[in-house]
Amino acid sequence: MKEEDYSKAVEVFSGSPWEAEIIKGLLESNDIRCVVKDGIMGTLAPYIAPAVSVLVTEDEYEAATELIKNRDEQGTD
């Protein structure tokens, strides 16, 4: 299995811990590897922690943002 290089990771989502986990699930179900940054702190102390971020590699950024955009558009119908 190929190991991803997250040294040049880019943010595709920022929000609450539960929203970040939903986005992570969406991306992973479409074979886009991602990581959640600040997930533990956002869960333990959401009132003082910064927003939780979902990061992907640069080469999967466009596909990830398109999926998230389509999800957001479907939710507004």
C-alpha positions, 0 to 999 in steps of 0.5 A: 500500500502506498504511503501518502506524503502529508508534508505538503498537505492542503486544507479542504475543510474546516469546522466542527469535529463531527462535520470533519469526520463526515467529510473524512468519511465522504473522502475516504469512501471515494478513495481520497486519503485524508487526515483530520488535524486537531481532532482530539483537541476539538473533541475534548475542548471544543469551546477553546480549540480552533476549528478541526481541519481535514487535509489531503495531499496536493494532488488530490485537492481538486477531487476532494474540493469537488466532492465537498462542493457537490455534497454542499449543493445537494444538501441545499435542495 
